[in-house]
Amino acid sequence: ADGAECQACEAGGFKDVTGSAACTLCSRGKYSTATAAISEATCQGCPSYTYSPDGSGLLTNCTCNKGYTGPDGVACAACIAGTYKDVNGSAPCSPCSEGKYSAETAQISESTCSDCPAHTFSRVGSRQLTNCTCNKGYTGPDGAECEACEAGGFKEVNGSAACTLCLHGK
C-alpha cells in the first residue's frame, strides 16, 4: 500500500509501473527466477513441448506436455510410435497394450492405439500394423486378417508361416 514498506515482486512476477499496484505474474508457458523484476522481458519461455502455470518462478516448473516425456525444465521428446502419454509432467510414455499398435508419435490417448486385425497378435508397444502377426492355428500375411488352418492342417507357432498338413493316415 502507498506509504508502507514495499515488498519485492517474487520470482515468477514483475511490476513495470510505480505505485501500489500488485505484481503481474509471468504468463503460462513462461517462468522467471528474478525477484524485483521490472519488465515482462524477464519472463522467459519454457523449453520446447513444456508447459508452466502462471507465475512460475523456476525453470523446473516447465513440465512436459501430454504426448512428450523428459525431465522437468528441459525440452521434452515426443513419445515414440507404439506409446502415448495422457498426462502432463515427467512421467514416461505408456506402451500400447498387447494386440494393439500405433505408428504415430506424440500421442496423448490410449485410444490412438489401434486393434490388430482378427486372429492376430502383437507385443506390448508395437509400432506398426505389420507387427500384428497370425495366431497359432491361423495363417496369412503380417498386418492382415488371418484365416484358420483348413481341416487336416495345423500351425503351432505365431506368424505368417503356412499351415502344415497332417501326416498320411492322421
N, C-alpha and C positions, 0 to 999 in steps of 0.2 A: 504494500500500500504506500501511497505518497507520504513522505515524512517519516517512514520507518526504515529500518535497516533492510537493504536489498539482498536477495539471495541469487547466487549464480544459477543460470539455467543448467540443468543436469545434462549428462551425456544423452544424446538422442533428441535434444531440443535446441532451439536458438531463439533469439529475440533481436529483431533488426530495427526497433524503434525505442525511443526514450519514453519513460513513463511507467505507470503501474500495470500495464497490460501483461497478461500471462505469457509465458514462453510458448512458442509454437513447436509442435512435435514434428520430427522428420516424418515424411510420409511413408506408407508401407512400401517395402521393397528397397528402402534406404536405411542407413544407420549413421551414427556419428559418435565417436568416442570423446569428442571435445566437450569441455564444460565451459560455461560462459560464452558460448558461440554467439556471434552477432550476424551471421549470414546463413541463409539456406544452403549456400555453396559448401558448407561443412558437412552436409548430409551427402554421403557417398552411396552410389548404387551397390546393391548386393551383387555377388558373383553370378555368373550365368546359371539359369534354371534354379534359382533360390528365391526365397520369399522371407520378408520380415514384417512384423506388425508395426503400426505407427509408434514412433518414439523409441526405436531400437537404439541402444547405446553401445552395443558390442557387435563386432563382425560375426561372432558365433550365434547371434540372433538370426542370421541369414541361414535358413534351413532349406533342404531340398524340396522342390515341388513334387506333387504326385507324378509318378512315371519316371522319376530320376532318383538317384541314390548317391551317397557320399557323405563325408564328414561335414559337420556344421561349419560354415564360414568359408567354404571353398566352392569353386564351380563344380556342379554335380554332373554325373554321367547318366545318360539315358539307360533305362532298363533294357537289357538285350532282348532279342526275339526269344520267345518261349517264356517270358516273365512279364510281370506287371507290378505296380505298386499303387495302392489306393489311399495312401495317407501321406501327408507332408512330414518331413523330418529325415533323419539319417538312417532309418530302418532299411534293411536290404530289400531287394525286389523279391517277390514271391514267384515260384515257378508255376506254370500251367500244370494241372494235375494229370495223372495217367489217363490216356485215352483222349487227350486234347493236344492242340498245338497252336502256336501263334507265330507268324512270320514278321510281325510288326514290332518296332522298338518304341520305347517311351509310353507304354500302355498304362492306363490308370484304373482298369477294372478287370476282374476275372472273366467277365462276360466277353472280353476280346479273345479269350482262348476258345477256339472252335473245336467242336466234336470231330473226332476221326470218323471216316465212313463206316458203314455197317460191317461187322465181323473183323474189325481191325483193332490194333492196339498201338499205343505209343508210350514211351517212357516219360517220366516227370520232366518238364522243361523242354519239350520238343519244339523245334523251331520252324518246321516246315511240314507241309502236307505229306511229303514222301517219307516222313518219319513214322507215318501210320502204316503198319505192316500187317499182313493177314495173320489171324489167329491160327492155332493148331486146328486141323480139320478143314481149313479153308484155303483157297488159292486165288491168286490174281496179282496184278501189278501193285507196287507200293503206292500208297496215296489214293487208291480207288476202292470201291466197294468190292469185297471178296465173295466168291462163290463157294458153296460147300463142296467138298470132295464128292464125286459121284459114288453110287453104290458100288462096292468092290474096290474102293480106293481109300486111302488114309494119308494123313500128314501129321507127323509127331512134333514138328518144330514151327515156330512163328516165322513169318517171312513170305517172300514171293515164290518160293520153290513150288514145283508142281506136286500134285498128289501122287502117291506111289500106289500101284495096283497090288492087290493081294496076290500071294503066290498061287500057282495052279493047285487046285484041289482044296482051296480055302475060300 
